[in-house]
Amino acid sequence: MKEALNNSNWKELLLNELKLKGYSKKTVSAYLFHVNKFIESGLNPREFLLNLINNGKSKESVRVAGFAIKFYLSIKARQNKEINQIIEKTPNLKRDKKLPVILSKKEIENMIISTKNFNHRTMIMLIYSSGMRASEIINLRWPDIDFNRNIIHIKLAKGNKDRIVMLSPKLKKNLKTLDIEKKGNVFKTNRNKKYSLRTIEIIVKKAAEKAGIKKHITPHSLRHSFATHLLEHGIDIRYIQKLLGHSDIKTTMIYTNVSKRDISKIKSPIDF
């Protein structure tokens, strides 16, 4: 069975297939890393994944490793039927069903007020007001913003999908002030470079700290809050799904578990 799994050209084989499937650079990097470790280990998939768990790796890391191995094995299976048996025996680790962290409207207002840097403040406002991902913010270009129609065209987002989100009239003045020429990326550092994801994470984290928020806050917390607040204001979840760019409505349904729209109507026993 080891002979069936090993392949001196495994990297080229995997990389070409990932490119053909249109996987993101982040996924390609993760799959190459995990498959390399798997091949070097000489273990079967179950043993390899169990070894990761025993070494304290996170559930998400083990899940990605499992998907990477299965993807690689599926390619190899075309060449060797014996590998199909290995794929069937490779388990999928269940993802933890944690509820997203949601900020109140007041907490978000405090984050915005406490952020003195104009660029950073505008980024925070844009993430919350549109539900955009941090990666979409740093790749946003001026031609993608339609100031007349109050919309933003997000191009080749997650899953290589385009989508349209709203542009709040409150942000138009801020955005127009960022760049007179309006060329290239909307948000640029002092060195005229594109922001990194890590920098966006730090900006949001510091804004939350300055606002006195004790929760673990990330840029995605603002996106979660965007969806939850829309739901609480009666917006149909199918529209929210489109705004967020979710392929499956089940992904969007998680916000029904954190929305206070219906829960707030239920009286606590202490109030009876």
C-alpha positions as CSV (number, residue, x, y, z in Angstrom):
1,M,0.0,0.0,0.0
2,K,2.9,2.4,0.7
3,E,4.1,1.9,-2.8
4,A,0.7,3.0,-4.0
5,L,0.8,6.2,-2.0
6,N,4.3,7.2,-2.8
7,N,5.1,9.2,-5.9
8,S,8.3,11.1,-6.7
9,N,6.2,13.6,-8.7
10,W,3.5,14.0,-6.0
11,K,4.0,17.8,-5.7
12,E,3.6,18.5,-9.4
13,L,0.7,16.1,-9.5
14,L,-1.1,17.8,-6.6
15,L,-0.2,21.3,-7.6
16,N,-1.5,20.9,-11.2
17,E,-4.8,19.5,-9.9
18,L,-5.3,22.3,-7.4
19,K,-4.7,24.8,-10.1
20,L,-7.2,23.1,-12.4
21,K,-9.8,23.2,-9.6
22,G,-9.1,26.9,-9.0
23,Y,-8.2,26.6,-5.4
24,S,-7.0,29.7,-3.6
25,K,-3.3,30.3,-2.8
26,K,-4.0,29.8,0.9
27,T,-5.6,26.4,0.2
28,V,-2.8,25.3,-2.2
29,S,-0.2,26.2,0.4
30,A,-2.0,24.3,3.1
31,Y,-2.6,21.2,1.0
32,L,1.0,21.0,-0.2
33,F,2.2,21.3,3.4
34,H,0.0,18.6,4.8
35,V,0.5,16.1,2.0
36,N,4.2,16.6,2.2
37,K,4.1,15.8,6.0
38,F,1.8,12.8,5.3
39,I,4.1,11.3,2.7
40,E,7.2,11.9,4.9
41,S,5.6,10.2,7.9
42,G,5.1,6.8,6.2
43,L,1.9,6.4,8.2
44,N,-1.5,5.5,6.8
45,P,-4.1,8.4,6.8
46,R,-5.8,7.3,10.1
47,E,-2.5,7.0,11.9
48,F,-1.3,10.3,10.5
49,L,-4.4,12.2,11.6
50,L,-4.4,10.5,15.0
51,N,-0.8,11.5,15.4
52,L,-1.7,15.1,14.8
53,I,-4.4,15.0,17.4
54,N,-2.1,13.4,19.9
55,N,0.5,16.1,19.3
56,G,-2.1,18.8,20.2
57,K,-2.9,20.1,16.8
58,S,-6.1,22.1,16.5
59,K,-9.3,20.4,15.2
60,E,-9.3,22.8,12.2
61,S,-5.7,21.9,11.3
62,V,-6.5,18.2,11.5
63,R,-9.6,18.7,9.4
64,V,-7.6,20.5,6.7
65,A,-5.0,17.8,6.8
66,G,-7.7,15.2,6.3
67,F,-9.2,17.0,3.3
68,A,-5.7,17.5,1.8
69,I,-4.8,13.8,2.1
70,K,-8.2,12.8,0.6
71,F,-7.7,15.2,-2.3
72,Y,-4.3,13.8,-3.0
73,L,-5.5,10.2,-2.7
74,S,-8.4,10.9,-5.0
75,I,-5.9,11.9,-7.7
76,K,-3.8,8.8,-7.0
77,A,-6.9,6.6,-7.1
78,R,-7.2,7.2,-10.8
79,Q,-4.0,5.4,-11.2
80,N,-4.5,2.7,-8.5
81,K,-7.8,1.2,-7.4
82,E,-6.3,0.0,-4.2
83,I,-6.2,3.6,-2.9
84,N,-10.0,3.9,-3.0
85,Q,-10.1,1.6,0.0
86,I,-7.8,3.9,1.9
87,I,-9.9,6.9,1.0
88,E,-13.1,5.2,2.4
89,K,-11.3,4.5,5.7
90,T,-10.0,8.1,6.1
91,P,-12.2,9.9,8.7
92,N,-13.4,13.5,8.5
93,L,-13.0,15.3,11.9
94,K,-16.2,17.3,12.8
95,R,-15.8,21.0,13.1
96,D,-16.6,22.6,16.5
97,K,-20.0,24.2,16.3
98,K,-19.1,27.5,18.0
99,L,-21.3,30.5,17.7
100,P,-19.7,33.6,16.2
101,V,-18.8,36.6,18.4
102,I,-21.4,39.4,17.9
103,L,-20.8,43.1,18.7
104,S,-23.6,45.4,19.7
105,K,-24.3,48.6,17.7
106,K,-22.9,50.6,20.6
107,E,-19.7,48.6,20.7
108,I,-19.1,49.1,17.0
109,E,-19.7,52.8,17.3
110,N,-17.2,53.0,20.2
111,M,-14.6,51.1,18.0
112,I,-15.1,53.6,15.2
113,I,-14.9,56.6,17.5
114,S,-11.7,55.3,19.3
115,T,-9.9,54.8,16.0
116,K,-8.1,58.1,15.2
117,N,-6.4,57.0,12.0
118,F,-8.7,58.0,9.2
119,N,-7.8,55.0,6.9
120,H,-8.2,52.5,9.7
121,R,-11.5,54.1,10.8
122,T,-12.9,53.9,7.3
123,M,-11.9,50.3,6.9
124,I,-13.7,49.3,10.1
125,M,-16.8,51.2,9.0
126,L,-16.7,49.6,5.6
127,I,-16.3,46.0,6.9
128,Y,-19.3,46.5,9.2
129,S,-21.5,48.4,6.8
130,S,-21.0,46.0,3.9
131,G,-20.1,42.6,5.4
132,M,-17.0,42.4,3.4
133,R,-14.2,40.1,4.3
134,A,-10.8,41.5,5.3
135,S,-9.2,40.0,2.2
136,E,-11.9,41.8,0.1
137,I,-11.1,45.1,1.8
138,I,-7.4,45.0,1.0
139,N,-8.0,44.0,-2.6
140,L,-10.8,46.6,-3.2
141,R,-10.0,48.9,-6.2
142,W,-11.5,52.2,-7.1
143,P,-13.3,51.0,-10.3
144,D,-15.2,48.5,-8.1
145,I,-17.0,51.3,-6.3
146,D,-20.1,52.8,-7.9
147,F,-20.8,56.0,-6.0
148,N,-23.8,56.9,-8.1
149,R,-25.6,53.6,-7.5
150,N,-24.3,53.1,-3.9
151,I,-22.9,49.7,-4.6
152,I,-19.6,47.9,-4.4
153,H,-18.7,45.1,-6.9
154,I,-16.6,42.5,-5.2
155,K,-14.6,40.6,-7.8
156,L,-13.3,37.1,-7.6
157,A,-14.0,36.8,-3.8
158,K,-13.9,33.5,-1.9
159,G,-14.6,30.6,-4.3
160,N,-13.8,32.9,-7.3
161,K,-17.3,34.4,-7.1
162,D,-18.3,38.0,-7.8
163,R,-21.0,39.6,-5.8
164,I,-22.6,43.0,-5.1
165,V,-22.9,44.7,-1.7
166,M,-24.3,48.0,-0.6
167,L,-22.3,51.2,-0.2
168,S,-23.6,53.2,2.8
169,P,-24.1,56.9,2.0
170,K,-22.3,57.6,5.3
171,L,-19.1,56.2,3.9
172,K,-19.1,58.0,0.5
173,K,-17.4,61.1,1.8
174,N,-14.8,59.2,3.8
175,L,-13.9,57.0,0.8
176,K,-13.7,60.0,-1.6
177,T,-11.3,61.7,0.8
178,L,-8.9,58.8,0.8
179,D,-7.4,59.4,-2.7
180,I,-7.9,62.3,-5.0
181,E,-6.7,60.4,-8.1
182,K,-8.7,57.3,-7.2
183,K,-6.3,54.8,-8.9
184,G,-5.4,51.3,-7.9
185,N,-6.2,49.9,-4.5
186,V,-8.6,52.0,-2.3
187,F,-6.7,51.3,0.9
188,K,-2.9,51.9,0.9
189,T,-0.3,52.1,3.7
190,N,1.9,55.1,4.3
191,R,4.4,53.5,1.9
192,N,1.7,53.3,-0.8
193,K,1.5,49.5,-0.4
194,K,-1.4,47.1,-0.1
195,Y,-2.4,46.2,3.5
196,S,-1.8,42.7,4.7
197,L,-4.4,40.5,6.4
198,R,-2.3,40.5,9.6
199,T,-2.3,44.3,9.7
200,I,-6.1,44.5,9.3
201,E,-6.4,42.0,12.2
202,I,-4.2,44.2,14.4
203,I,-6.1,47.4,13.4
204,V,-9.5,45.8,14.4
205,K,-8.0,44.2,17.6
206,K,-6.6,47.6,18.8
207,A,-9.8,49.4,18.0
208,A,-11.7,46.9,20.2
209,E,-9.2,47.3,23.0
210,K,-9.4,51.1,22.9
211,A,-13.2,50.8,23.0
212,G,-12.9,48.7,26.2
213,I,-14.3,45.6,24.6
214,K,-13.2,42.4,26.3
215,K,-14.4,39.9,23.7
216,H,-12.0,38.3,21.2
217,I,-12.6,40.5,18.2
218,T,-11.4,39.9,14.6
219,P,-12.4,41.6,11.3
220,H,-14.8,38.6,10.8
221,S,-16.6,39.7,14.0
222,L,-17.7,42.9,12.2
223,R,-18.9,40.7,9.3
224,H,-20.8,38.5,11.7
225,S,-22.3,41.6,13.4
226,F,-23.4,43.0,10.0
227,A,-25.3,39.8,9.2
228,T,-26.8,39.5,12.7
229,H,-28.0,43.1,12.8
230,L,-29.6,42.8,9.4
231,L,-31.5,39.7,10.5
232,E,-32.6,41.5,13.7
233,H,-34.0,44.3,11.5
234,G,-36.2,41.8,9.5
235,I,-34.0,41.4,6.4
236,D,-34.7,38.1,4.7
237,I,-31.9,35.6,5.3
238,R,-31.7,34.8,1.6
239,Y,-30.7,38.4,0.9
240,I,-28.2,38.2,3.7
241,Q,-26.8,35.0,2.2
242,K,-26.2,36.8,-1.1
243,L,-24.6,39.8,0.6
244,L,-22.2,37.5,2.4
245,G,-21.5,35.4,-0.6
246,H,-22.4,32.1,1.0
247,S,-23.0,29.2,-1.4
248,D,-25.1,27.3,1.1
249,I,-28.0,28.8,3.1
250,K,-27.0,26.5,6.0
251,T,-23.8,28.6,6.5
252,T,-26.0,31.8,6.9
253,M,-28.5,30.1,9.2
254,I,-25.9,30.2,12.0
255,Y,-27.0,33.9,12.6
256,T,-30.4,32.8,13.6
257,N,-28.8,31.3,16.7
258,V,-27.2,34.6,17.8
259,S,-29.9,37.0,16.7
260,K,-31.9,38.5,19.6
261,R,-34.8,39.3,17.3
262,D,-37.0,36.4,18.5
263,I,-35.1,35.5,21.7
264,S,-35.7,39.0,23.1
265,K,-39.5,38.5,22.8
266,I,-39.4,35.5,25.2
267,K,-39.7,36.4,28.9
268,S,-37.3,35.0,31.4
269,P,-38.8,33.0,34.2
270,I,-37.6,35.6,36.7
271,D,-39.8,38.2,35.0
272,F,-43.0,36.1,35.2
